[in-house]
Amino acid sequence: MEHSSFSQILLGLDGSPYAEAATEYACQIALNYNATITGVAIIDQPGIQSSSGPVPIGGTHYDVKLEDQLLEETQAQAKAILNDFAHICDAREINAVLHADTGSPVSELIEESKFHDFIVIGKRSSFEYNANETYGTLERVLKNGLIPVLAVPDAVREIKKVLVAYDNSIPASKAVHMFLLLGIWRACDITLLTVNDDAAAAQELLGNLGGFFESYGIKPSLVTRSGHPDTVVKSYIAENDIDMLVMGAYGRKSVREFFVGSVTYHLIHETEIPLFLYH
């Protein structure tokens, strides 16, 4: 068991394969660092209330009954999800806290995050009652959240090789700081990558960043590339069998662009490895 500078992990649970993978990642970290996991299952009451659409004249009574039925069914599903999670933690002797929250999924996750060090969540999720598995919850948590996010695909892999994509933006700098302060992947093979057509500026930037990592006892590899950032990063991940990507939540892009065309958006959607994100 390793010494850590964190103690509380927040885990989003929705019963999907992505949540199952998130559970395994969270459990591995908790075991290694003696951390507590808070598993959160959310009853999307606003989504349930809006699911029936307009109520015809005289239909209010039946609409209320249907809403109550749907709430009961969703509460039962949340209870089953949390029970499964509790059994996993009991079997592995992991400290766990179970929360069944009622409300807007994104709002509840952000509220819970106020008292946790980071959140582990599937890249795709089905927290919202009326939605199929989507990336929407993750994107809104990144936009509005308070703590780093480990966003994972629906399969688990051992994290040995980490790529830090750095563009000197504030979000990227925050992601680097949190990655180093948490110290979870400090023993991994870490590569720092910057994409910049100005080779001299790129070398200077990576020199400063590499020195910062070395102050934490880490000797990273330094790589510069030119081209379009998301294309370069995706290619590097594939060519070098990278296991996890670290980056700022939306780099130099505006919050609006985050949803329609940012580097982060494409890398969330188009990579099959965990992403450590912060903004």
FENLINHU-V167687 format. One line per field, one symbol per residue. burial: I if it has 24 or more other C-alpha atoms within 12 Angstrom, else O. A space follows every 50 residues. Layout:
burial->???
This chain:
burial->OOOOOIIIIIIIIIIIOIIIIIIIIIIIIIIOIIIIIIIIIIIIIIIIIO OOOOOOOOOOOOOOOOIOOIIOOIIOIIIOIIIIIIOOIOOOOIIIIIII IIIIIIIIIIOIIOOIIIIIIIIIIIIIIOOOOOIIIIIIIIIIIIIIII IIIIOIOOIOIIIIIIIIOOIIIIIIIIIIOIIIIIOIOIIIIIIIOOOO OIOOIIOOIIOOIOOOOOOIIIIIIOOOIIOIIIOIIOOOIIIIIIIIII IIIOOOOIIOOIIIIIIIIOIIIIIIIII
